[in-house]
Amino acid sequence: MPRHLFTPGAPLEQAYARDIVVVKRDEHAALDLLRLAAADVDAAWPGTQPTHVEITTHWPAFALAEHEPLRTALLSAAAAAGVNTSAKVAGPSNIGNYLAGLGVPATTGFGVDYRGLHGTDEQISLESIPPVQATYHQALFTLLTPS
């Protein structure tokens, strides 16, 4: 399913940009979106049983506090490496959400420039690897150096 269908109201260039497009911030938005996508698939296959979507586990959306050391280390290191990024609400389904639900300060971080995320034509930009690696290297150095 094309990514822009999951970002109603967003311009196409924003829907396919590297940054996250926040459409809704409530816990039911992801379930609504999955049910919409399933109904779309069901409509294309009218002779089959309808898809049933339910929540079996729950990892709440989260964001690191503004002065959390992990957040400040990553954002400072990214700025120093010339990586243009900002803090965002993450979730609701990745390992960072799971850890945050357990009370462990975590981040989903960020990665290299890409196209076709999780598709058959998924690609990364090799030129974006060094600055992202430098960001994580500097952030770890900052976090592991005694103050």
DSSP file with accessible surface (Angstrom, degrees, kcal/mol):
  #  RESIDUE AA STRUCTURE BP1 BP2  ACC     N-H-->O    O-->H-N    N-H-->O    O-->H-N    TCO  KAPPA ALPHA  PHI   PSI    X-CA   Y-CA   Z-CA
    1    1 A M              0   0  107      0, 0.0     5,-0.1     0, 0.0    36,-0.0   0.000 360.0 360.0 360.0 130.7    0.0    0.0    0.0
    2    2 A P    >   -     0   0   63      0, 0.0     3,-1.4     0, 0.0     4,-0.4  -0.274 360.0-126.8 -62.0 141.3    1.5    3.4   -0.9
    3    3 A R  G >  S+     0   0   70      1,-0.3     3,-1.9     2,-0.2     4,-0.2   0.830 103.5  66.5 -59.6 -34.9    2.8    5.4    2.0
    4    4 A H  G >  S+     0   0   70      1,-0.3     3,-1.3     2,-0.2    -1,-0.3   0.772  89.5  66.2 -64.7 -20.8    0.8    8.5    1.1
    5    5 A L  G <  S+     0   0   79     -3,-1.4    -1,-0.3     1,-0.3    -2,-0.2   0.739  99.2  53.2 -69.3 -20.4   -2.4    6.7    1.8
    6    6 A F  G <  S+     0   0   60     -3,-1.9    -1,-0.3    -4,-0.4    -2,-0.2   0.407 105.2  56.4 -92.7   0.9   -1.3    6.6    5.5
    7    7 A T  S X  S-     0   0    9     -3,-1.3     3,-2.1    -4,-0.2    -1,-0.2  -0.487  76.1-170.2-129.7  62.7   -0.7   10.3    5.7
    8    8 A P  T 3  S+     0   0   93      0, 0.0    -3,-0.1     0, 0.0    -2,-0.0  -0.268  73.9  16.2 -59.3 135.5   -4.0   11.9    4.7
    9    9 A G  T 3  S+     0   0   89      1,-0.3    -5,-0.0    -5,-0.1    14,-0.0   0.253  97.6 116.8  88.9 -14.0   -3.7   15.7    4.1
   10   10 A A  S <  S-     0   0   23     -3,-2.1    -1,-0.3    -6,-0.2    -3,-0.1  -0.685  72.7-109.0 -88.2 140.9    0.1   15.6    3.9
   11   11 A P    >>  -     0   0   61      0, 0.0     4,-2.5     0, 0.0     3,-0.5  -0.304  31.5-111.9 -61.6 152.1    1.7   16.7    0.6
   12   12 A L  H 3> S+     0   0  103      1,-0.2     4,-1.9     2,-0.2     5,-0.2   0.892 117.1  54.9 -55.2 -42.5    3.3   13.8   -1.3
   13   13 A E  H 34 S+     0   0  148      1,-0.2    -1,-0.2     2,-0.2     4,-0.2   0.878 111.5  45.4 -63.9 -31.3    6.9   15.1   -0.7
   14   14 A Q  H X4 S+     0   0   92     -3,-0.5     3,-1.0     2,-0.2    -1,-0.2   0.907 109.0  55.4 -75.6 -39.5    6.2   15.1    3.1
   15   15 A A  H 3< S+     0   0    0     -4,-2.5    -2,-0.2     1,-0.2    -1,-0.2   0.846 117.0  36.2 -61.4 -33.0    4.6   11.7    3.0
   16   16 A Y  T 3< S+     0   0  116     -4,-1.9    -1,-0.2    -5,-0.2    -2,-0.2   0.333  94.6 114.4-104.6   9.6    7.7   10.2    1.4
   17   17 A A  S <  S-     0   0   38     -3,-1.0     4,-0.1    -4,-0.2    -3,-0.1  -0.235  79.4-110.3 -75.5 167.5   10.3   12.3    3.2
   18   18 A R  S    S+     0   0   76      2,-0.1    -1,-0.1    97,-0.0    -4,-0.1   0.833  95.4  83.5 -66.6 -33.1   12.8   10.8    5.7
   19   19 A D  S    S-     0   0   83      1,-0.1     2,-0.3    -5,-0.0    -2,-0.1  -0.325  91.0-101.8 -71.7 158.6   11.1   12.5    8.6
   20   20 A I        -     0   0   91     -2,-0.0     2,-0.7     1,-0.0    -1,-0.1  -0.559  26.1-142.5 -78.7 138.1    8.1   11.0   10.3
   21   21 A V        -     0   0   25     -2,-0.3     2,-0.7    -6,-0.1   -11,-0.0  -0.914  13.1-149.8-102.7 113.6    4.7   12.5    9.4
   22   22 A V        +     0   0   61     -2,-0.7     3,-0.1     1,-0.2   -15,-0.0  -0.761  26.4 165.4 -87.5 117.3    2.5   12.6   12.6
   23   23 A V        -     0   0   71     -2,-0.7     2,-0.3     1,-0.5    -1,-0.2   0.846  69.8  -2.9 -95.4 -50.5   -1.1   12.2   11.6
   24   24 A K        -     0   0  118      2,-0.1    -1,-0.5     1,-0.0     6,-0.0  -0.967  52.5-155.2-137.5 158.2   -2.6   11.4   15.0
   25   25 A R        +     0   0  171     -2,-0.3     2,-0.2    -3,-0.1    36,-0.1   0.195  58.7 105.5-120.6  14.7   -1.0   11.0   18.4
   26   26 A D  S >  S-     0   0   86      1,-0.1     3,-1.1     0, 0.0     4,-0.4  -0.583  77.9-114.1 -96.5 165.1   -3.6    8.8   20.2
   27   27 A E  T 3  S+     0   0  116      1,-0.2     4,-0.4    -2,-0.2     3,-0.2   0.704 112.0  54.4 -69.8 -18.5   -3.3    5.1   21.0
   28   28 A H  T 3> S+     0   0  115      1,-0.2     4,-2.6     2,-0.1    -1,-0.2   0.583  83.9  85.6 -93.5  -8.3   -6.1    4.1   18.6
   29   29 A A  H <> S+     0   0   18     -3,-1.1     4,-2.4     1,-0.2    -1,-0.2   0.901  89.4  48.9 -61.8 -43.0   -4.7    5.8   15.5
   30   30 A A  H  > S+     0   0   35     -4,-0.4     4,-2.6    -3,-0.2    -1,-0.2   0.923 112.1  48.6 -64.9 -41.5   -2.5    2.8   14.5
   31   31 A L  H  > S+     0   0   19     -4,-0.4     4,-2.6     2,-0.2     5,-0.2   0.925 111.5  49.8 -64.3 -42.6   -5.4    0.3   15.0
   32   32 A D  H  X S+     0   0   74     -4,-2.6     4,-2.2     1,-0.2    -1,-0.2   0.914 111.3  49.9 -59.8 -42.2   -7.7    2.5   12.9
   33   33 A L  H  X S+     0   0   57     -4,-2.4     4,-2.4    -5,-0.2    -2,-0.2   0.918 111.0  48.3 -65.5 -42.0   -5.0    2.7   10.2
   34   34 A L  H  X S+     0   0  102     -4,-2.6     4,-2.8     2,-0.2    -1,-0.2   0.909 111.2  50.4 -64.9 -40.6   -4.5   -1.0   10.1
   35   35 A R  H  X S+     0   0  119     -4,-2.6     4,-2.4     2,-0.2    -1,-0.2   0.897 110.1  50.9 -65.9 -36.9   -8.2   -1.7    9.9
   36   36 A L  H  X S+     0   0  113     -4,-2.2     4,-1.9    -5,-0.2    -2,-0.2   0.933 112.1  46.4 -63.3 -45.6   -8.5    0.8    7.0
   37   37 A A  H  X S+     0   0   18     -4,-2.4     4,-2.1     1,-0.2    -2,-0.2   0.911 112.5  50.5 -64.4 -41.2   -5.7   -1.0    5.2
   38   38 A A  H  X S+     0   0   15     -4,-2.8     4,-3.1     1,-0.2    13,-0.2   0.909 108.6  51.7 -64.3 -40.0   -7.2   -4.4    5.9
   39   39 A A  H  X S+     0   0   55     -4,-2.4     4,-2.3     1,-0.2    -1,-0.2   0.886 107.9  53.4 -64.1 -35.3  -10.6   -3.2    4.6
   40   40 A D  H  X S+     0   0   88     -4,-1.9     4,-1.1     2,-0.2    -1,-0.2   0.921 112.0  43.9 -63.7 -44.6   -8.8   -2.0    1.4
   41   41 A V  H  X S+     0   0   81     -4,-2.1     4,-0.8     1,-0.2     3,-0.5   0.924 112.0  53.3 -66.7 -43.4   -7.3   -5.5    0.9
   42   42 A D  H >< S+     0   0   34     -4,-3.1     3,-1.0     1,-0.2     6,-0.3   0.893 104.7  55.4 -59.1 -38.9  -10.6   -7.2    1.7
   43   43 A A  H 3< S+     0   0   75     -4,-2.3    -1,-0.2     1,-0.3    -2,-0.2   0.841 105.2  52.7 -64.1 -30.5  -12.3   -5.1   -0.9
   44   44 A A  H 3< S+     0   0   72     -4,-1.1    -1,-0.3    -3,-0.5    -2,-0.2   0.655 114.5  43.1 -78.0 -15.5   -9.8   -6.3   -3.5
   45   45 A W    X<  +     0   0  159     -3,-1.0     3,-1.7    -4,-0.8    -1,-0.3  -0.605  68.4 167.4-127.7  70.8  -10.5  -10.0   -2.6
   46   46 A P  T 3   +     0   0  115      0, 0.0    -1,-0.1     0, 0.0    -2,-0.1   0.734  70.0  60.9 -65.3 -20.6  -14.4  -10.1   -2.2
   47   47 A G  T 3  S+     0   0   82      2,-0.1     2,-0.2    -5,-0.0    -5,-0.0   0.392  93.3  81.8 -88.2   6.8  -14.6  -13.9   -2.2
   48   48 A T  S <  S-     0   0   76     -3,-1.7     3,-0.1    -6,-0.3    -3,-0.1  -0.648  90.7 -87.5-110.2 165.4  -12.5  -14.3    1.0
   49   49 A Q        -     0   0  169     -2,-0.2    -1,-0.1     1,-0.1    -2,-0.1  -0.413  54.2-101.0 -64.9 144.7  -13.2  -14.0    4.7
   50   50 A P        -     0   0   98      0, 0.0     2,-0.3     0, 0.0    -1,-0.1  -0.319  39.3-105.1 -67.7 150.5  -12.8  -10.5    6.1
   51   51 A T        -     0   0   74    -13,-0.2     2,-0.5   -16,-0.1    -9,-0.0  -0.568  27.6-150.2 -76.6 136.6   -9.7   -9.6    7.9
   52   52 A H        -     0   0  141     -2,-0.3     2,-0.5     2,-0.0    -1,-0.0  -0.951  12.2-169.4-109.7 123.5   -9.9   -9.4   11.7
   53   53 A V        +     0   0   28     -2,-0.5     2,-0.3   -22,-0.0   -18,-0.0  -0.959  14.6 160.5-115.2 127.7   -7.5   -6.9   13.3
   54   54 A E        -     0   0  121     -2,-0.5     2,-0.5   -19,-0.0    -2,-0.0  -0.971  40.9-108.0-142.5 158.7   -7.0   -6.9   17.1
   55   55 A I        +     0   0   89     -2,-0.3     3,-0.1     1,-0.1    -2,-0.0  -0.750  32.6 169.5 -87.3 126.9   -4.5   -5.7   19.6
   56   56 A T  S    S+     0   0  127     -2,-0.5     2,-0.3     1,-0.3    -1,-0.1   0.559  71.4  13.8-110.3 -18.2   -2.5   -8.5   21.4
   57   57 A T        -     0   0   91      2,-0.0     2,-0.4     0, 0.0    -1,-0.3  -0.969  69.3-141.4-149.1 163.1    0.1   -6.3   23.0
   58   58 A H        +     0   0   90     -2,-0.3    35,-0.1    -3,-0.1    -3,-0.0  -0.968  16.6 176.0-138.6 118.6    0.5   -2.6   23.7
   59   59 A W        -     0   0   77     -2,-0.4    39,-0.2    33,-0.4    38,-0.1  -0.953  31.8-136.1-117.7 107.4    3.6   -0.5   23.5
   60   60 A P        -     0   0   44      0, 0.0    41,-0.1     0, 0.0    40,-0.1  -0.231  20.8-103.0 -67.8 150.8    2.6    3.1   24.2
   61   61 A A        +     0   0   48     30,-0.1     2,-0.3   -36,-0.1    30,-0.2  -0.343  51.5 175.1 -62.9 151.4    4.0    6.0   22.1
   62   62 A F  B     -A   90   0A  33     28,-2.0    28,-3.0    -3,-0.1     2,-0.3  -0.977  27.2-157.1-153.8 166.5    6.7    7.9   23.9
   63   63 A A        -     0   0   55     -2,-0.3     2,-0.1    26,-0.2    26,-0.1  -0.979  32.9-109.9-145.4 140.7    9.3   10.6   23.8
   64   64 A L        -     0   0   22     -2,-0.3    43,-0.0    24,-0.3    -2,-0.0  -0.463  46.8 -96.7 -66.8 143.9   12.4   11.1   25.9
   65   65 A A    >   -     0   0   63     -2,-0.1     3,-2.0     1,-0.1     6,-0.2  -0.234  37.0-107.6 -59.7 151.6   12.2   14.0   28.3
   66   66 A E  T 3  S+     0   0  131      1,-0.3    -1,-0.1    -3,-0.1    -2,-0.1   0.829 118.2  37.7 -54.8 -36.3   13.8   17.2   27.0
   67   67 A H  T 3  S+     0   0  154      4,-0.1    -1,-0.3     5,-0.0    -2,-0.1   0.238  81.2 134.0-104.4  15.6   16.8   17.0   29.4
   68   68 A E    <>  -     0   0   57     -3,-2.0     4,-2.5     1,-0.1     5,-0.3  -0.450  60.3-131.0 -62.7 129.3   17.3   13.2   29.2
   69   69 A P  H  > S+     0   0   74      0, 0.0     4,-2.6     0, 0.0     5,-0.2   0.874 105.3  53.6 -54.3 -39.4   21.0   12.5   28.7
   70   70 A L  H  > S+     0   0   42      2,-0.2     4,-2.2     1,-0.2     5,-0.2   0.934 111.2  46.1 -62.6 -43.1   20.4   10.1   25.8
   71   71 A R  H  > S+     0   0   66     -3,-0.2     4,-2.6    -6,-0.2     5,-0.3   0.950 115.0  44.9 -65.0 -49.2   18.3   12.6   24.0
   72   72 A T  H  X S+     0   0   58     -4,-2.5     4,-2.4     1,-0.2     5,-0.3   0.896 112.6  52.0 -66.5 -37.3   20.7   15.5   24.5
   73   73 A A  H  X S+     0   0    4     -4,-2.6     4,-2.3    -5,-0.3    -1,-0.2   0.932 113.5  43.8 -63.8 -45.0   23.7   13.4   23.6
   74   74 A L  H  X S+     0   0   13     -4,-2.2     4,-2.6    -5,-0.2    -2,-0.2   0.937 115.7  46.2 -66.9 -45.8   22.2   12.2   20.3
   75   75 A L  H  X S+     0   0   56     -4,-2.6     4,-2.2    -5,-0.2    -2,-0.2   0.907 115.1  47.1 -66.5 -38.9   20.8   15.6   19.2
   76   76 A S  H  X S+     0   0   81     -4,-2.4     4,-2.3    -5,-0.3    -1,-0.2   0.921 113.9  47.5 -66.4 -43.4   24.1   17.4   20.1
   77   77 A A  H  X S+     0   0    3     -4,-2.3     4,-1.9    -5,-0.3    -2,-0.2   0.893 110.8  52.1 -65.4 -39.2   26.2   14.7   18.3
   78   78 A A  H  <>S+     0   0    1     -4,-2.6     5,-2.9     2,-0.2     4,-0.5   0.935 109.7  48.9 -62.9 -44.1   23.9   14.9   15.2
   79   79 A A  H ><5S+     0   0   75     -4,-2.2     3,-1.2     1,-0.2    -2,-0.2   0.926 111.1  50.2 -61.8 -42.5   24.3   18.7   15.1
   80   80 A A  H 3<5S+     0   0   88     -4,-2.3    -1,-0.2     1,-0.3    -2,-0.2   0.839 111.8  48.2 -65.0 -31.6   28.0   18.3   15.3
   81   81 A A  T 3<5S-     0   0   34     -4,-1.9    -1,-0.3    -5,-0.2    -2,-0.2   0.442 117.8-111.7 -88.2  -1.6   28.0   15.7   12.5
   82   82 A G  T < 5 +     0   0   67     -3,-1.2     2,-0.6    -4,-0.5    -3,-0.2   0.698  67.1 147.0  79.7  19.4   25.8   17.9   10.3
   83   83 A V      < -     0   0   14     -5,-2.9     2,-0.9    -6,-0.2    -1,-0.3  -0.802  43.2-142.4 -91.3 122.1   22.9   15.6   10.5
   84   84 A N        +     0   0  149     -2,-0.6     2,-0.3    -3,-0.1    -5,-0.0  -0.746  46.9 130.6 -87.4 104.5   19.6   17.5   10.4
   85   85 A T        -     0   0   37     -2,-0.9     2,-0.3   -10,-0.1    25,-0.0  -0.937  34.3-160.5-146.6 168.4   17.2   15.8   12.8
   86   86 A S        -     0   0   66     -2,-0.3     2,-0.2     0, 0.0    -2,-0.0  -0.967  33.6 -89.2-148.5 161.8   14.9   16.6   15.7
   87   87 A A        +     0   0   43     -2,-0.3     2,-0.3   -21,-0.0   -24,-0.0  -0.495  49.2 174.9 -74.6 142.8   13.2   14.8   18.5
   88   88 A K        -     0   0   62     -2,-0.2     2,-0.3   -26,-0.1   -24,-0.3  -0.931  39.3 -91.8-141.1 164.6    9.8   13.3   17.8
   89   89 A V        -     0   0   47     -2,-0.3     2,-0.4   -26,-0.1   -26,-0.2  -0.649  47.7-152.0 -75.8 133.5    7.2   11.1   19.4
   90   90 A A  B     -A   62   0A  10    -28,-3.0   -28,-2.0    -2,-0.3     4,-0.1  -0.848  24.6 -49.9-109.9 146.8    7.9    7.5   18.6
   91   91 A G        -     0   0   42     -2,-0.4   -30,-0.1   -30,-0.2    -2,-0.0  -0.689  12.8-134.9 132.3 177.7    5.6    4.6   18.3
   92   92 A P  S    S+     0   0   53      0, 0.0   -33,-0.4     0, 0.0     2,-0.3  -0.950 101.4  28.6-105.6  15.9    3.6    2.7   18.8
   93   93 A S  S    S+     0   0   94    -35,-0.1     2,-0.3     4,-0.1    -2,-0.1  -0.557  82.6  90.5-142.4  79.5    5.4   -0.4   17.8
   94   94 A N  S  > S-     0   0   50     -2,-0.3     4,-1.9    -4,-0.1     3,-0.5  -0.953  82.1 -92.7-152.0 174.8    9.2   -0.7   18.0
   95   95 A I  H  > S+     0   0  107     -2,-0.3     4,-2.8     1,-0.3     5,-0.2   0.845 121.6  60.1 -64.7 -31.5   11.7   -1.8   20.6
   96   96 A G  H  > S+     0   0    1      1,-0.2     4,-2.5     2,-0.2    -1,-0.3   0.912 105.9  48.3 -61.2 -40.3   12.1    1.8   21.9
   97   97 A N  H  > S+     0   0    0     -3,-0.5     4,-2.2     2,-0.2    -2,-0.2   0.911 110.9  50.8 -65.5 -41.8    8.3    1.8   22.8
   98   98 A Y  H  X S+     0   0   98     -4,-1.9     4,-0.8     2,-0.2    -2,-0.2   0.954 113.3  44.3 -60.4 -49.6    8.6   -1.6   24.5
   99   99 A L  H ><>S+     0   0   56     -4,-2.8     5,-2.5     1,-0.2     3,-0.9   0.906 111.3  53.3 -64.6 -40.7   11.6   -0.5   26.6
  100  100 A A  H ><5S+     0   0   29     -4,-2.5     3,-1.8     1,-0.3    -1,-0.2   0.893 103.7  57.6 -61.1 -37.8   10.0    2.8   27.5
  101  101 A G  H 3<5S+     0   0   51     -4,-2.2    -1,-0.3     1,-0.3    -2,-0.2   0.758 105.5  50.9 -63.4 -22.7    6.9    0.9   28.7
  102  102 A L  T <<5S-     0   0  108     -3,-0.9    -1,-0.3    -4,-0.8    -2,-0.2   0.349 125.1-104.4 -92.9   1.9    9.2   -0.9   31.1
  103  103 A G  T < 5S+     0   0   64     -3,-1.8    -3,-0.2     1,-0.3    -2,-0.1   0.621  77.6 136.1  86.2  12.4   10.6    2.4   32.4
  104  104 A V      < -     0   0   68     -5,-2.5     2,-0.3    -6,-0.1    -1,-0.3  -0.843  60.3-122.6 -95.0 119.8   13.9    2.1   30.5
  105  105 A P        +     0   0   72      0, 0.0     2,-0.3     0, 0.0    -5,-0.0  -0.460  52.8 155.2 -61.2 121.6   15.0    5.4   28.8
  106  106 A A        -     0   0    8     -2,-0.3     2,-0.3   -10,-0.1   -42,-0.1  -0.950  30.7-153.4-145.5 164.0   15.3    4.4   25.2
  107  107 A T        -     0   0   54     -2,-0.3     3,-0.1     1,-0.1   -44,-0.0  -0.974  22.2-142.3-138.4 152.7   15.2    5.8   21.7
  108  108 A T        -     0   0   65     -2,-0.3    -1,-0.1     1,-0.2   -13,-0.1   0.563  47.0-164.5 -85.4 -10.0   14.3    4.5   18.3
  109  109 A G        -     0   0   22     -3,-0.0     2,-0.3     2,-0.0    -1,-0.2  -0.167  17.0 -90.4  63.2-156.6   17.1    6.7   17.1
  110  110 A F        -     0   0   40     -3,-0.1     2,-0.2    22,-0.1   -25,-0.0  -0.942  36.5-161.7-148.7 168.3   17.4    7.5   13.4
  111  111 A G        -     0   0   34     -2,-0.3     3,-0.1     1,-0.2    -2,-0.0  -0.540  33.0 -46.0-137.6-157.5   19.2    6.0   10.5
  112  112 A V        -     0   0   33     -2,-0.2    -1,-0.2     1,-0.1     2,-0.1  -0.209  66.5 -83.7 -76.6 166.0   20.5    6.5    7.1
  113  113 A D        +     0   0   65     12,-0.3    12,-2.3    11,-0.0     2,-0.3  -0.467  60.2 174.6 -67.9 142.3   18.7    8.1    4.2
  114  114 A Y  E     -B  124   0B  65     10,-0.2     2,-0.3    -2,-0.1    10,-0.2  -0.936  27.5-153.2-146.0 167.9   16.4    5.6    2.4
  115  115 A R  E    S+B  123   0B 161      8,-2.2     8,-2.5    -2,-0.3     4,-0.2  -0.978  78.5  20.3-139.1 149.8   13.8    5.0   -0.2
  116  116 A G  S >  S-     0   0   31     -2,-0.3     3,-2.6     6,-0.2     6,-0.2   0.862  81.3-149.3  64.8  39.9   11.1    2.3   -0.5
  117  117 A L  T 3  S-     0   0   80      1,-0.3    -1,-0.2     5,-0.1     3,-0.1  -0.106  74.4  -8.2 -50.1 125.6   11.2    1.5    3.3
  118  118 A H  T 3  S+     0   0  155      1,-0.2    -1,-0.3    -3,-0.1     2,-0.2   0.674 112.2 117.9  59.6  21.7   10.3   -2.2    3.8
  119  119 A G  S X  S-     0   0   35     -3,-2.6     3,-1.5    -4,-0.2    -1,-0.2  -0.563  84.5 -99.3-107.5 176.8    9.4   -2.6    0.2
  120  120 A T  T 3  S+     0   0  159      1,-0.3    -3,-0.1    -2,-0.2    -2,-0.1   0.719 125.0  47.2 -69.5 -16.8   10.8   -4.8   -2.6
  121  121 A D  T 3  S+     0   0   96     -5,-0.2    -1,-0.3    -4,-0.1    -4,-0.1   0.039  79.2 153.6-110.8  25.4   12.8   -1.8   -3.8
  122  122 A E    <   +     0   0   91     -3,-1.5     2,-0.3    -6,-0.2    -6,-0.2  -0.299  17.0 171.0 -58.5 133.8   14.2   -0.6   -0.4
  123  123 A Q  E     -B  115   0B  86     -8,-2.5    -8,-2.2     2,-0.0     2,-0.3  -0.980  21.8-150.8-143.1 153.2   17.4    1.3   -0.8
  124  124 A I  E     -B  114   0B  86     -2,-0.3     2,-0.7   -10,-0.2   -10,-0.2  -0.897  25.1-116.1-121.2 158.3   19.8    3.3    1.3
  125  125 A S    >   -     0   0   35    -12,-2.3     3,-1.5    -2,-0.3     4,-0.3  -0.833  18.5-156.1 -92.0 115.1   22.1    6.2    0.5
  126  126 A L  G >  S+     0   0  120     -2,-0.7     3,-1.5     1,-0.3    -1,-0.2   0.843  91.3  63.3 -61.4 -31.5   25.6    5.0    1.1
  127  127 A E  G 3  S+     0   0  153      1,-0.3    -1,-0.3     2,-0.2    -2,-0.0   0.725  95.9  60.0 -66.4 -19.7   26.8    8.6    1.5
  128  128 A S  G <> S+     0   0    8     -3,-1.5     4,-1.3     1,-0.2    -1,-0.3   0.585  86.3  78.6 -85.8  -7.3   24.5    9.0    4.5
  129  129 A I  H <> S+     0   0   70     -3,-1.5     4,-2.9    -4,-0.3     5,-0.3   0.956  86.7  53.6 -67.9 -50.6   26.2    6.2    6.5
  130  130 A P  H  > S+     0   0   80      0, 0.0     4,-2.8     0, 0.0     5,-0.2   0.918 110.0  45.2 -56.9 -45.2   29.4    8.1    7.7
  131  131 A P  H  > S+     0   0   43      0, 0.0     4,-2.0     0, 0.0    -2,-0.2   0.896 114.9  48.4 -67.9 -32.5   27.5   11.1    9.4
  132  132 A V  H  X S+     0   0   13     -4,-1.3     4,-2.3     2,-0.2     5,-0.2   0.938 113.1  47.7 -69.6 -42.2   25.0    8.7   11.1
  133  133 A Q  H  X S+     0   0  112     -4,-2.9     4,-2.6     1,-0.2    -1,-0.2   0.926 111.2  51.6 -62.1 -42.2   27.8    6.5   12.3
  134  134 A A  H  X S+     0   0   38     -4,-2.8     4,-2.7    -5,-0.3     5,-0.2   0.884 107.5  53.8 -62.9 -36.9   29.7    9.6   13.5
  135  135 A T  H  X S+     0   0    0     -4,-2.0     4,-2.6    -5,-0.2    -2,-0.2   0.958 112.2  41.9 -61.7 -51.5   26.6   10.7   15.4
  136  136 A Y  H  X S+     0   0   74     -4,-2.3     4,-2.6     2,-0.2     5,-0.2   0.897 113.7  53.7 -65.6 -37.9   26.2    7.5   17.3
  137  137 A H  H  X S+     0   0  113     -4,-2.6     4,-2.4    -5,-0.2    -2,-0.2   0.954 112.8  42.8 -59.8 -49.8   29.9    7.3   17.9
  138  138 A Q  H  X S+     0   0   80     -4,-2.7     4,-2.8     2,-0.2    -2,-0.2   0.900 112.7  53.2 -65.9 -40.0   30.0   10.8   19.5
  139  139 A A  H  X S+     0   0    4     -4,-2.6     4,-2.6    -5,-0.2    -1,-0.2   0.938 111.4  45.8 -61.8 -43.9   26.8   10.2   21.5
  140  140 A L  H  X S+     0   0   99     -4,-2.6     4,-2.5     2,-0.2    -2,-0.2   0.922 111.5  52.1 -65.0 -42.3   28.2    7.0   23.0
  141  141 A F  H  X S+     0   0  123     -4,-2.4     4,-1.0    -5,-0.2    -2,-0.2   0.937 112.1  47.0 -58.2 -44.6   31.5    8.8   23.7
  142  142 A T  H >< S+     0   0   68     -4,-2.8     3,-0.5     1,-0.2    -2,-0.2   0.932 114.7  45.6 -62.6 -46.0   29.6   11.5   25.5
  143  143 A L  H 3< S+     0   0   69     -4,-2.6    -1,-0.2     1,-0.2    -2,-0.2   0.815 116.3  45.1 -69.8 -30.9   27.4    9.1   27.5
  144  144 A L  H 3< S+     0   0  138     -4,-2.5    -1,-0.2    -5,-0.2    -2,-0.2   0.517  91.7  93.8 -94.0  -5.5   30.3    6.9   28.5
  145  145 A T  S << S-     0   0   65     -4,-1.0    -4,-0.0    -3,-0.5     0, 0.0  -0.769  83.0-118.2 -88.6 124.8   32.7    9.7   29.5
  146  146 A P              0   0  118      0, 0.0    -2,-0.1     0, 0.0    -1,-0.0  -0.342 360.0 360.0 -60.6 139.6   32.6   10.5   33.2
  147  147 A S              0   0  172      0, 0.0    -5,-0.0     0, 0.0     0, 0.0  -0.421 360.0 360.0 -82.4 360.0   31.4   14.1   33.8
